[in-house]
Amino acid sequence: MATLAGRRLLPRWVAGGRRRQLGTVAEAATGGGGGDDAIYVKKPAAAAAVATRDETSVAMPVSFMTGSVVGKRFYRDTTVRRADDGNGWTVMLDYRTLKSPAKRPLKLPSRALAMAVAAEWEYQESDGIRPFTMPLMKLACTALERVPVTRAKVIDNLMNKFHQDLVFCRAPADNELTAGVHQRQKEKIDPILDWVNSEFGFKPVVYTSFFGGKQEEGLAKAVETVLKKATDFELASIDAMAAAAHSLVIPLAIFKGRLGIEEAIELIRLEEDHQVDRWGLVEGGHDVDIADLKVQMSSAVVFLGLSRGL
């Protein structure tokens, strides 16, 4: 039995005014506490005789990736610890090691990401575990389970949509309804196209056709090479951002440090925001779309940074 050392680690207030803290097993200090603040690193000796595989680890059901609520909270405390092989970090729910829906150990590349995933579990309410409030956990499962076995397919899917990328499509300048959008695109998107040229060595082709155009093969190959060199966690993040942004260039600009979250969201919503400015915001429509986009993009960007230990 061990108690957490007295340092500030994602504090959480729970019923009755007690403060619980989230930390690592390595940061636990023996003695100096007791009773209700104790965290079991391993199963208590008194119950060890009846330990089973289910009692030493816990795996989420497959419905975790799509369901709204997957059951009541069954644990008290969350911690993180080094993986048994010393390579990576795992999340502990009480004395149980957290596993993915495929029952593989949830081994994360950095302590920072493990702490963030553990925080998502810590803030679940007693009446139910809600996967839709745990975007980092879902991205981690994707990086550990889906990307390794479908990596080529993920990259092919991204490249198939590359030529119709949002940033390559330009509104007509000679149309009264789209002239304002065209001007905004020149101001905001042209610097990104210049970055693509300097980063990959090929000038992108801009088109006005609804059906898209065709980029130079050299540019497509250069982008594909970046995707192939990305880690599973990086590729999972890029794929999630691309799905939300309808663009691969914007996620790559974030990946390379050219764009931040707010700048990226502004580019993604450039045309729609122009329409909102002109015709007004539809409550329950535009505002919900904006909030959803911010969650999807922000969680993927944070996941990317934390997986790198930033």
C-alpha positions in Angstrom: 0.0 0.0 0.0 1.3 3.5 -0.8 0.1 7.0 -0.5 0.7 9.8 -3.0 3.5 12.2 -2.2 2.5 15.8 -1.3 2.8 17.5 -4.7 0.3 19.2 -7.0 -0.9 16.6 -9.5 -4.2 17.2 -11.2 -6.3 17.6 -8.0 -10.0 16.6 -8.0 -12.7 17.5 -5.5 -15.2 14.7 -4.9 -18.3 14.3 -2.8 -17.8 15.3 0.8 -15.1 17.8 0.0 -12.2 15.3 -0.1 -9.4 16.0 -2.5 -8.1 13.2 -4.6 -4.8 13.5 -6.5 -3.6 11.9 -9.6 0.0 10.9 -9.8 2.3 8.1 -10.8 3.2 4.9 -8.9 6.8 6.0 -9.1 5.9 9.2 -7.2 4.2 7.3 -4.4 5.8 7.5 -1.0 5.4 4.9 1.7 4.0 6.0 5.1 2.9 9.5 6.0 -0.7 9.0 5.2 -3.2 6.3 5.6 -6.8 5.3 5.8 -9.0 6.7 3.1 -6.2 8.3 1.1 -4.4 5.0 0.4 -4.0 3.9 -3.2 -3.3 0.2 -3.9 -0.5 -0.3 -6.4 -1.0 -4.1 -6.3 -4.0 -6.1 -5.1 -4.2 -6.1 -1.3 -2.7 -9.3 0.2 -5.9 -10.3 1.9 -7.7 -10.6 -1.4 -4.7 -11.9 -3.4 -5.8 -15.5 -2.9 -8.9 -15.0 -5.0 -7.2 -12.8 -7.7 -8.2 -13.6 -11.3 -7.2 -12.1 -14.6 -10.3 -9.8 -14.5 -9.2 -8.6 -11.1 -5.7 -7.6 -12.1 -6.6 -5.8 -15.4 -9.6 -4.3 -17.0 -10.5 -4.0 -20.6 -13.2 -1.7 -22.1 -15.9 -3.3 -24.3 -15.7 -2.7 -28.0 -18.7 -0.4 -27.7 -16.4 2.0 -25.9 -15.4 3.4 -29.3 -19.0 4.2 -30.3 -21.2 4.0 -27.3 -22.6 6.8 -25.2 -22.4 5.1 -21.8 -20.6 1.8 -21.1 -21.4 1.2 -17.5 -21.0 2.7 -14.0 -17.7 3.8 -12.6 -16.2 0.7 -10.9 -12.9 2.2 -9.6 -11.9 4.7 -7.0 -8.5 6.1 -8.0 -6.4 6.5 -11.2 -2.7 6.5 -11.4 0.0 5.9 -14.1 3.1 3.8 -14.0 5.9 2.5 -16.1 5.0 -0.4 -18.3 6.3 -3.8 -17.1 8.9 -3.9 -19.8 10.0 -0.3 -19.0 9.0 0.8 -22.5 6.1 3.3 -22.2 3.5 4.1 -19.6 0.2 2.5 -18.6 -2.9 3.7 -16.7 -4.0 2.0 -13.5 -7.6 2.0 -12.3 -7.1 1.2 -8.6 -4.8 -1.9 -8.8 -6.0 -2.9 -12.3 -4.0 -2.2 -15.5 -6.2 -0.6 -18.1 -6.4 -2.4 -21.4 -7.9 -1.5 -24.8 -11.2 -2.9 -26.2 -9.1 -5.7 -27.9 -7.7 -6.5 -24.4 -4.2 -5.3 -25.3 -2.2 -3.3 -22.6 -2.8 0.4 -23.1 0.9 1.2 -23.4 1.4 4.9 -24.1 4.6 6.5 -25.4 4.9 9.3 -22.9 4.1 10.0 -19.2 2.3 13.2 -20.3 -0.2 11.3 -22.5 -0.7 8.7 -19.8 -1.5 11.4 -17.2 -4.0 13.0 -19.6 -5.7 9.7 -20.3 -5.8 8.9 -16.6 -7.4 12.4 -16.0 -10.2 11.5 -18.4 -10.9 8.4 -16.4 -10.6 10.3 -13.1 -13.2 12.8 -14.1 -15.9 10.2 -15.0 -19.0 10.4 -12.8 -20.2 7.5 -10.6 -23.4 7.0 -12.6 -21.7 6.1 -15.9 -18.5 6.0 -18.0 -19.1 8.3 -21.0 -16.6 7.6 -23.9 -17.7 10.8 -25.7 -16.0 12.8 -22.9 -12.7 10.8 -23.4 -11.3 11.8 -26.8 -7.7 11.1 -25.9 -8.5 7.5 -24.7 -10.3 6.8 -28.0 -7.4 8.2 -30.0 -5.0 6.1 -28.0 -7.1 2.9 -28.8 -7.1 3.9 -32.4 -3.3 4.4 -32.4 -2.7 1.1 -30.7 -5.2 -1.1 -32.4 -6.4 0.2 -35.8 -3.4 2.1 -37.2 -0.9 -0.8 -36.9 -3.0 -3.3 -38.8 -4.5 -0.9 -41.3 -1.7 1.6 -41.7 -1.4 1.3 -45.5 -5.2 1.7 -45.9 -5.2 4.8 -43.6 -2.4 6.4 -45.7 -4.2 5.4 -49.0 -7.4 6.9 -47.8 -5.7 10.2 -46.9 -3.9 10.4 -50.2 -7.0 9.6 -52.2 -8.6 12.8 -50.8 -5.5 14.9 -51.0 -6.2 16.3 -54.5 -9.6 17.6 -53.4 -8.0 19.3 -50.3 -9.9 22.3 -48.9 -6.9 24.6 -49.3 -6.6 23.8 -53.1 -10.2 24.8 -53.8 -10.7 28.5 -54.6 -14.1 30.3 -54.9 -14.7 32.2 -58.2 -13.7 35.8 -58.1 -16.1 36.9 -60.8 -19.3 35.9 -58.9 -21.0 38.4 -56.6 -21.9 35.7 -54.1 -18.4 34.2 -53.8 -16.2 37.3 -54.4 -15.9 37.9 -50.6 -14.9 34.3 -50.0 -12.3 34.5 -52.7 -10.7 37.5 -51.1 -10.6 35.8 -47.7 -9.0 32.7 -49.2 -6.3 34.8 -50.8 -5.5 36.5 -47.5 -5.6 33.4 -45.3 -4.9 30.4 -47.5 -2.3 31.7 -49.9 0.4 31.8 -47.1 -0.3 28.1 -46.4 0.1 27.3 -50.1 3.4 29.2 -50.0 4.4 27.1 -47.1 3.5 23.9 -49.0 5.8 25.1 -51.8 8.7 25.8 -49.5 8.2 22.7 -47.3 7.7 20.1 -50.1 9.4 21.8 -53.1 6.3 21.9 -55.3 3.8 24.7 -56.0 0.2 23.5 -55.4 -2.3 23.8 -58.1 -5.4 25.9 -57.2 -8.7 25.2 -58.9 -12.3 26.4 -58.9 -13.9 23.2 -60.1 -16.3 21.4 -57.6 -14.7 18.1 -58.7 -11.2 19.2 -57.7 -8.0 19.1 -59.7 -4.8 17.2 -59.8 -1.6 18.0 -57.9 1.9 17.2 -59.2 3.0 13.7 -58.6 6.1 14.9 -56.9 4.0 16.8 -54.3 1.8 13.8 -53.7 4.8 11.6 -53.2 6.5 14.0 -50.8 3.3 14.2 -48.7 2.9 10.4 -48.7 6.5 10.0 -47.5 5.8 12.2 -44.5 2.8 10.0 -43.6 4.8 6.8 -44.0 7.5 8.1 -41.6 5.0 9.2 -39.0 4.6 7.0 -35.9 1.3 5.2 -35.3 0.3 7.8 -32.7 1.2 10.7 -35.1 -0.7 9.1 -37.9 -3.8 8.5 -35.8 -3.7 12.2 -34.9 -3.3 13.4 -38.5 -6.1 11.1 -39.7 -8.5 12.4 -37.0 -7.6 16.0 -37.9 -8.0 15.3 -41.6 -11.5 13.8 -41.1 -12.6 16.9 -39.1 -10.9 19.5 -41.4 -11.7 17.9 -44.8 -8.1 18.7 -45.4 -4.7 16.9 -45.2 -2.6 20.0 -45.7 -4.0 21.7 -42.5 -3.1 18.7 -40.3 0.3 18.5 -41.9 0.9 22.2 -41.2 0.0 21.5 -37.6 2.2 18.4 -37.5 5.1 20.5 -38.9 4.5 23.4 -36.5 3.3 25.9 -39.1 -0.2 26.2 -37.7 -1.8 26.3 -34.3 -5.3 25.2 -33.3 -7.1 28.5 -33.6 -5.4 29.3 -37.0 -6.4 25.9 -38.3 -10.0 26.2 -37.2 -10.2 29.7 -38.8 -9.0 28.2 -42.2 -11.4 25.2 -41.9 -14.4 27.5 -41.3 -13.4 30.3 -43.6 -16.2 29.9 -46.1 -18.9 29.1 -43.6 -17.9 32.0 -41.3 -18.2 34.3 -44.3 -21.8 33.1 -44.8 -22.5 33.5 -41.1 -21.2 37.1 -41.2 -23.4 37.8 -44.2 -26.6 36.0 -43.3 -26.4 35.4 -39.5 -25.8 32.4 -37.2 -28.3 29.6 -36.9 -28.6 28.6 -33.2 -28.5 24.9 -32.7 -26.8 24.5 -36.1 -23.7 26.7 -36.7 -22.8 27.0 -33.0 -23.0 23.2 -32.5 -20.8 22.7 -35.6 -18.2 25.1 -34.3 -18.1 23.5 -30.8 -17.8 20.0 -32.4 -15.0 21.1 -34.7 -13.1 22.7 -31.8 -13.4 19.5 -29.7 -12.2 17.2 -32.6 -9.3 19.4 -33.7 -8.2 20.4 -30.2 -8.2 16.8 -28.9 -6.2 15.5 -31.9 -3.7 18.4 -31.6 -3.2 17.8 -27.8 -2.9 14.1 -28.4 -0.2 14.7 -31.0 1.8 16.9 -28.7 1.4 14.7 -25.6 2.4 11.6 -27.6 5.7 13.4 -28.3 6.1 14.2 -24.7 5.6 17.9 -25.2 
